[in-house]
């Protein structure tokens, strides 16, 4: 994919140069030049298809691996006995065991893009898709687990919030912080809501409810139906 991207960029630049020279020399309608440009267009379309196909296959296998590692972000407890939470820029081995598999996928993908000298735009697109998938998968799991059993507990929410913060801090140290923050925003908002104690939510609800309804609102309400007596 990296080689194809560079080749496509090279061909595009050459085509632009050919078209510019042809316009300057008044040869834009030359049959041979038109044939060459047509062949270049076909080649660029083929290269673009190779890039797209390779990108899709690469992302498919990465997300397939992430699908099996992501649930640990919801289930694992980062506050294990005697363990200190790692700070920003920590090595993968210093991260809580439940986060290492997922971060290992991100690290392997980042190292591979660096070794292959993949174009920065494709690197951003790759990790943008991986983070989009991770956010959607975790958010869906969070919603599904809350149905029919007491999964939404304050202590569990704090664990998830801590795991997410550790992941975002690690990605920030890897140079992917901005992309990760953007694509994990919905999950972050949902977890923040779960971290609010129930008593605080109840107090907020009670404060927002008016103690005495306004006269206008009372008069606007329809009267209850009653049958007329004969």
C-alpha positions as CSV (number, residue, x, y, z in Angstrom):
1,X,0.0,0.0,0.0
2,X,2.8,2.4,0.8
3,X,4.7,1.7,-2.4
4,X,1.5,2.0,-4.5
5,X,0.7,5.3,-2.8
6,X,4.1,6.7,-3.7
7,X,3.8,5.4,-7.3
8,X,0.3,6.9,-7.7
9,X,1.6,10.3,-6.4
10,X,4.5,10.1,-8.9
11,X,2.3,9.4,-11.8
12,X,-0.2,12.1,-10.9
13,X,2.7,14.7,-10.8
14,X,4.0,13.5,-14.2
15,X,0.6,13.7,-15.7
16,X,0.1,17.3,-14.5
17,X,3.5,18.2,-15.9
18,X,2.6,16.6,-19.3
19,X,-0.7,18.5,-19.5
20,X,1.0,21.8,-18.5
21,X,3.7,21.4,-21.2
22,X,1.1,20.4,-23.8
23,X,-0.9,23.5,-23.1
24,X,2.1,25.7,-23.3
25,X,3.2,24.2,-26.6
26,X,-0.2,24.0,-28.1
27,X,-0.2,20.2,-28.3
28,X,-3.2,19.4,-26.1
29,X,-5.0,17.9,-29.0
30,X,-2.1,15.7,-30.2
31,X,-3.4,12.1,-30.8
32,X,-0.3,10.5,-29.3
33,X,-0.4,12.7,-26.2
34,X,-4.1,12.0,-25.7
35,X,-3.4,8.3,-25.9
36,X,-0.6,8.6,-23.4
37,X,-2.8,10.5,-21.0
38,X,-5.6,8.0,-21.4
39,X,-3.2,5.2,-20.5
40,X,-2.0,7.2,-17.5
41,X,-5.6,7.6,-16.3
42,X,-6.2,3.9,-16.5
43,X,-3.0,3.2,-14.6
44,X,-4.0,5.7,-11.9
45,X,-7.4,4.1,-11.5
46,X,-5.8,0.7,-11.1
47,X,-3.3,2.0,-8.5
48,X,-6.1,3.6,-6.6
49,X,-8.1,0.4,-6.6
50,X,-5.0,-1.5,-5.3
51,X,-4.7,1.1,-2.5
52,X,-8.4,0.8,-1.5
53,X,-8.4,-3.0,-1.6
54,X,-5.2,-3.2,0.5
55,X,-6.5,-0.7,3.0
56,X,-9.8,-2.6,3.4
57,X,-8.1,-5.9,3.9
58,X,-5.6,-4.4,6.4
59,X,-8.3,-2.7,8.4
60,X,-10.4,-5.8,8.3
61,X,-7.9,-8.1,10.0
62,X,-6.9,-5.4,12.5
63,X,-10.5,-4.8,13.6
64,X,-11.1,-8.6,13.7
65,X,-8.3,-8.8,16.3
66,X,-9.6,-5.7,18.2
67,X,-13.0,-7.3,18.5
68,X,-11.6,-10.0,20.8
69,X,-9.5,-7.6,22.9
70,X,-11.8,-4.6,23.4
71,X,-14.2,-6.2,25.9
72,X,-11.4,-6.1,28.5
73,X,-11.6,-2.3,28.6
74,X,-15.1,-2.8,30.1
75,X,-14.3,-5.8,32.3
76,X,-10.8,-5.4,33.7
77,X,-10.0,-3.6,36.9
78,X,-7.0,-1.3,36.6
79,X,-6.9,-0.9,40.4
80,X,-5.3,-4.3,41.1
81,X,-3.7,-4.9,44.5
82,X,-0.4,-3.2,44.8
83,X,-0.3,-1.8,41.3
84,X,0.3,1.9,40.5
85,X,-1.4,3.4,37.6
86,X,1.1,4.3,34.8
87,X,1.5,7.9,33.8
88,X,1.4,9.4,30.3
89,X,4.1,8.0,28.0
90,X,4.4,4.7,29.8
91,X,5.7,1.6,28.0
92,X,3.2,-1.1,26.9
93,X,4.6,-3.5,29.5
94,X,3.7,-1.0,32.3
95,X,0.1,-0.8,31.4
96,X,-2.6,-2.9,33.2
97,X,-2.8,-6.4,31.8
98,X,-6.4,-5.9,30.6
99,X,-5.3,-3.1,28.3
100,X,-2.2,-4.6,26.8
101,X,-3.8,-6.7,24.1
102,X,-5.7,-3.7,22.6
103,X,-2.8,-1.3,22.9
104,X,-0.6,-4.0,21.4
105,X,-2.7,-4.0,18.3
106,X,-2.4,-0.2,18.0
107,X,1.4,-0.4,18.6
108,X,1.9,-3.1,16.1
109,X,-0.1,-1.2,13.5
110,X,1.8,2.0,14.2
111,X,5.2,0.3,14.0
112,X,4.2,-1.3,10.7
113,X,3.1,2.0,9.1
114,X,6.4,3.5,10.3
115,X,8.5,0.6,8.8
116,X,6.7,0.8,5.5
117,X,6.9,4.6,5.5
118,X,3.2,4.9,4.8
119,X,1.9,8.3,3.8
120,X,0.8,10.4,6.8
121,X,-2.7,10.8,5.4
122,X,-3.2,7.0,5.1
123,X,-1.8,6.6,8.6
124,X,-4.5,9.0,9.9
125,X,-7.2,7.3,7.9
126,X,-6.1,3.9,9.2
127,X,-6.2,4.8,12.9
128,X,-9.3,6.9,12.4
129,X,-11.1,3.8,11.2
130,X,-9.6,1.7,14.0
131,X,-10.7,4.2,16.6
132,X,-14.1,4.6,15.1
133,X,-14.6,0.8,15.2
134,X,-13.3,0.6,18.8
135,X,-15.6,3.4,20.0
136,X,-18.7,1.9,18.3
137,X,-17.9,-1.7,19.5
138,X,-17.4,-0.6,23.1
139,X,-20.4,1.7,23.1
140,X,-22.7,-1.0,21.7
141,X,-21.3,-3.5,24.3
142,X,-21.9,-1.0,27.1
143,X,-25.5,-0.5,26.0
144,X,-26.2,-4.2,25.6
145,X,-24.7,-5.2,29.0
146,X,-26.9,-2.7,30.8
147,X,-30.1,-4.5,29.7
148,X,-31.6,-7.0,32.2
149,X,-28.8,-7.0,34.8
150,X,-27.1,-4.5,37.1
151,X,-24.1,-3.7,35.0
152,X,-24.4,0.1,35.5
153,X,-22.7,0.5,38.8
154,X,-20.7,3.5,39.9
155,X,-17.6,1.4,40.8
156,X,-17.7,-0.3,37.3
157,X,-18.1,3.1,35.6
158,X,-15.0,4.4,37.5
159,X,-13.0,1.4,36.3
160,X,-14.1,1.9,32.7
161,X,-13.3,5.6,32.9
162,X,-9.9,4.9,34.2
163,X,-9.2,2.3,31.5
164,X,-10.3,4.7,28.9
165,X,-8.1,7.5,30.3
166,X,-5.1,5.2,30.3
167,X,-5.7,4.2,26.7
168,X,-6.1,7.8,25.6
169,X,-2.9,8.8,27.5
170,X,-1.0,6.0,25.9
171,X,-2.2,7.0,22.5
172,X,-1.3,10.6,23.2
173,X,2.3,9.5,23.9
174,X,2.3,7.5,20.6
175,X,1.3,10.7,18.7
176,X,-2.3,9.6,18.1
177,X,-4.0,11.6,20.8
178,X,-5.9,14.1,18.6
179,X,-7.4,11.3,16.4
180,X,-8.2,9.1,19.4
181,X,-9.9,11.9,21.4
182,X,-12.1,12.7,18.4
183,X,-13.3,9.2,17.7
184,X,-13.7,8.1,21.4
185,X,-15.7,11.2,22.3
186,X,-19.1,9.4,22.3
187,X,-17.9,6.6,24.5
188,X,-16.2,9.1,26.8
189,X,-19.4,11.1,27.2
190,X,-21.4,8.0,28.0
191,X,-18.9,6.8,30.6
192,X,-18.8,10.2,32.2
193,X,-22.5,10.1,32.7
194,X,-22.2,6.6,34.3
195,X,-19.6,8.0,36.7
196,X,-22.0,10.5,38.2
197,X,-23.3,9.1,41.5
198,X,-27.0,8.2,41.6
199,X,-27.6,10.5,44.5
200,X,-26.2,13.4,42.6
201,X,-28.5,12.6,39.6
202,X,-31.5,12.4,41.9
203,X,-30.7,15.8,43.5
204,X,-30.3,17.4,40.1
205,X,-33.6,16.0,39.0
206,X,-35.4,17.2,42.1
207,X,-33.9,20.7,41.8
208,X,-35.0,20.9,38.1
209,X,-38.6,20.1,39.0
210,X,-40.8,23.1,40.0
211,X,-42.3,22.8,43.5
212,X,-45.5,24.7,42.6
213,X,-46.8,24.7,39.0
214,X,-47.4,28.2,37.6
215,X,-51.0,29.3,37.3
216,X,-50.9,29.5,33.6
217,X,-49.7,25.9,33.3
218,X,-52.5,24.7,35.5
219,X,-55.2,26.5,33.5
220,X,-53.7,25.2,30.3
221,X,-54.1,21.5,31.4
222,X,-57.3,19.8,30.2
223,X,-59.8,19.0,32.8
224,X,-60.4,15.3,33.6
225,X,-63.3,13.7,31.8
226,X,-66.5,13.2,33.8
227,X,-69.9,11.9,32.7
228,X,-72.8,14.3,33.0
229,X,-75.5,13.3,35.4
230,X,-79.0,12.9,34.0
